[in-house]
Amino acid sequence: MEGVGIIVPRTIYRQIPNLNGNHKTMFMLFERAAARNNLIPCFIRLRHLHPDKKSVIAYVLTSEGYKLMRVPRPKVNYSRILDRHPVIRKRIYDLYRAGVTIFNVPNYDIEKFNIHQLLNRDKSIQKYLPHTELLTEQSFIKMLSLYKSVILKKNYGERGIGAMKIDKDIKHCTLTYKPINSPVFEKVNFTAEIPSVVLEHIEKKDYVIQERIPLATFKGNPFDMRVALQKDGTGKFKVTGIMCKVAKDKSFLTNGSQGGKTCRLEDICPKSFPSISCDRLKRDICDMALLIANNLDKHFPHLADLGFDICVTNKGTPYFIECNFISDYVGGLIHQQKLLHQEWGAVFSTPLDYARYVLDQKNKSI
């Protein structure tokens, strides 16, 4: 058996000796998938991997639990971190030069607007993209003149934190947002004068403004989807999971951290799309997602584990909202240390299938 590196964030690394809860379940899913592929998972920090050292300190599962030990430096490593620091970038570059493969590496040009512009160059993808612009005073006025509802969100961010919604009617516009450290939404009506909280982000140049696609609903609440796209044991992208995220009552945010609930598409389809077959809807979503994943794969090196936020209208038309370059499904797929649905286990096992494939390719070339 050969070792495979799994690079984890500092917060997870520190928990490993006394791992419990849902993260323990995730680690066990990694272990099973690795064993099936004749691999030994070595959980490491990127900072411990050195180009000029042939060994590394790693946590490895033993009969007495996870133990810290020095192991041969893995030839292939699965990255589960997202760090834009220049030091990290240089370390990864130096490791590549030393013959170490790291897949799903942190990508550095991942602002939402940059991805949107990149995808928008492909005519076959354009129809799946909501109108999106960087937030400026000019784009703010323009977008409100074109659409009845828009979303404002961080150009670089996740979990829906900081997202705002603006709805327009005949009399005025209404801004809905959560103030910093507040658990409740506030509403601000305005006509000509731009609200101060929006002006702050116009000045910082850290937000995008996006056409709000009218989401399909489930039991009266809007929902969108996190679609997992991962390279498998053949080295090709496939859809390994479609997780529907249903917003909490009276919320426009579907993220789990904002109170959203995770459901299977098969459970939602009969009520939300009574005139559309679930198989057809799933096929349309998968076709669009794979088209976009394969496009991104041409531009970013070593992609392998993507999470797309996708929404669907009540007519079943899918739209691509944004791409997450590091997947974190623990909170939405595992509850009380159990997978909510067994088929979602593929999200955790497929990267280890791909690691086996990459390792075999490397061994053949030696």
C-alpha angles and dihedrals in degrees: 000000000000129000121247120196120230109192110209134183120264093252092057093041091057091053096052099092090056099026115171142148123033094337089060088056091050091052091050090052089052090049094051093048091047093050090051088055094045091249134132114218114228111192109210146163116243090230089063093057110091126186092220097046123080094201137050139195110251143163110246128181114249134170086272096050129263114346130186111238142152112257136173109281106264115245090214126040132185111214119216096171133095113203126152097189113130090229090061091049092052093047091054092047091051091048091052090053089052090056098258116139119214115180127196088027121181108277117216104202096058104125108137094240093052091053090047092052092047094051093042090067089069109080092203090059101040094086090061096055125091114223105272132179138168109267111258131143089258095048091045092057092042096050093048089052090054104040139040092217133026137177124224116199143156115284087219114028147089146215092046092278111160096010117149134191129210122196122189128208134164096279105038149326123269122212116203119192145135115248115227111287092004121126094202135067123247126206125213122188118208141162117186103350115081112233114255094239089058093045089056091061093042087058093045092047089216102121140074127211117218138187106254110235111215101248125220112247136226116203088345097308125106119245139188132180143248107213116196115216116185137164111247138202091295093054094248132116118256135169107256099175145007112202117184114213113206118199121239116254112293093004130116092201118091099183116122090232087058095051100274122149126224120229138166119258089232090060094049101043101075093055100033100038107025093161096046125074114238091226092056093047091048091049092052092049093047094046091052094044094049091047090055096042092053090048092053090046089065092057106036123054124234099005114167112141119047134165116204123198104217131175131199129206121228087261090060098254111148125218130189111232105173146326127244110206093199121046122220110176100153097105096045102039104034123057125177089353094305133103109250088220125013095225089064088068087084088073089067099036103045096071088059090052088054091047089056090050093050092046092051090051091051093048091051091054094053 
